[in-house]
Amino acid sequence: MTAASIPPDSDARSSANAPMGIAEIERKIPHRTPMLLLDEVVELTESTIHARKTFSSNDYFVQGHFPDYPLVPGVIQCECCLQAGAILLSEQTPEAGGFVPVATRMDSVKFKNMVRPGDTVDIHVTLKERLANAFFLNGKMLLNGKTTTRLDFACSITNPGGADASSGGTAP
């Protein structure tokens, strides 16, 4: 089944294109401060999401990376894409809040430009394909219209309190 054939959930998508702030993001994914790495969702469709994040010099991950020339670590840039993907996949889950996406793979990760405190990035994620419980996505982070990070990744949806919880899987 391809992303184009994923049936829309009309109730969840009725305001899909409306901007989404922190409170709505927190209703969609389990991440919380200091690991919530999205400030807003600009646009959400059936197979794409556009989110934004402004990094601060107060963010814990730039305190020691690097003290004289702070940079947003590449793994944090990837996590921004994963979280945007989690919001996109929240539209595919059977019941709100009962399931969480778990990253299962990252491929073809490329870092093109540096991201520094004070920078506002645009995060774009596209759902490329769904096969049963596996979702294949690609993500891209842009700074001033230029790519900083690009990656392909896969996720599955799991129920953290159900039978899947004892399987030993880990969340991103």
N, C-alpha and C positions, 0 to 999 in steps of 0.2 A: 504494500500500500504506500503510495507516495504522499508527500505533503499536500499535493493538490487534491487528493481524494479524501483527506481527513474531514469528516463531517463537522460543520460548525455547530457550536452550542449557542443557539440564538439568545438565551438569557444572559450568558456570560459575555457575549459579544455586543450587546445592545449599545454599550457606551465604550466599545473597544478603542475608538480613536480619540477619546477624551484624554487629556493629560492626567497623569497619575502622580500624586505626591508620596511622601514617606509613609503616611498612614495606610494608604491603599497598597503600597508595595509590601508593607509588613503583613497585610492580610493575605497576600499572594504567596510569599515565601517565608521560610522560618528564620532567615538571617536577621541578626540584631546588632546594634552597635557593640563593639567597634568593628564587627565584620560585615555590616550592611554597607555595601560599596556602590549603591546607586542613590542618586538624589531625586530623580524624576524619570518618569516614562513619558516621552513626547508623543509616541505613536505606537499602537499595537494593532496588528491585523491577525488574521488566521495563521499566517506563516512567518511573520516578521515582527521585530520589535526595534524601536529606536529609543534609547535611554541616554541619560546624561549623568556625569559625575564631575564635581569640582573638587580637586584635591587640595588639602590644607597642609601647612607646615606643622600643624598640630597632630596630623595623622600619625599614629604610633609607628607605622612601618617605614616612615621616612626619617625618624629620629636617629637611627644609626645607619641609614642607607642613603647617603653617606653624610656625616656631619658637616663637612665643608662644601659639599655639592650634592644636596638632597635630590634623590631620584625616586620615582615610584617604581618599586620592584616589578619585574616582568610577571612574576607569579600573581601579583595583585591585579595587574592589567588583565591577565587571563581570567581571574576570579570575577572581575567585573562582567566579562562576557558570559561566564557561566551563570551568574546571578540573573542577568538579562534573559538568558535562555530559560532559567527556572521560571521566571514570570511568564514567558511565552508558553512553556509546558504546563503551567498551572491551569491554562484554559483546556488542557487535554485530560485532566485528572477527573476521576469519577465523582469525587466529593471534595469540596473545598476544605483545606486544612488537614485532611486525613492521609495525604500522601505527600512525599517529598521526592524531588529529583536527586539522583545520585550520579555524579560524573563517573563514567566508566572508561573514557579514553580521551586523550588529546593528541592530535596529529598535526604535522605541518605547521608548528608554531613558529612564527617569525616576528621579530622585533625590528621595526624599521626606524623609529625616531624615539627620542627620550621624552618622558613625561615628568614634569616637575611640580612641586607644590605651587598652587595658584592656577594651574592649568585646568580648563574645563574641557572634558573629552566627550565625544559623541560615540555611543556604543550601538552597533548594529548587529543583530543576530537574525539568521534566517534558518527556519526549519526546512531541511532539504528532503528528508525521508523519514518515514516511520515504518518499522517492521516489528509487529507485535508490540512488545513493551520496550523496544529500543528506538530511540530518537536520535537522528543524525543531523547535526547543525553546523553552521559555520559562523564565526564571529569576526568582527572587525572593529577596532577602536581608532577613531580619528581625532586629531588635534589640528584645529584650523584647516580642516579639509584634507590633511595629509595623514596617511595610515601610520599608526604607531605600532599596532599589534594586529596580527591576523592568525587565526587558528581554525581548525576543524575539530569538532568534539562530539562525543556521544554521551547520552544519558539514559538511564532507565528510571522508572517511577517505582517507588517502594513505599510500603506502609510501615512507618517506624515502630508502631505499636502492635503490629500484627505478626503473622508467621515469619515475614521477611526479617523482622528485627533480630532474630537469633541466628541469622545466617552468617554473621561475621563480616558483612559488608561495611564499608566506610563511606562517609559522606565527604564532599569536598570542603 
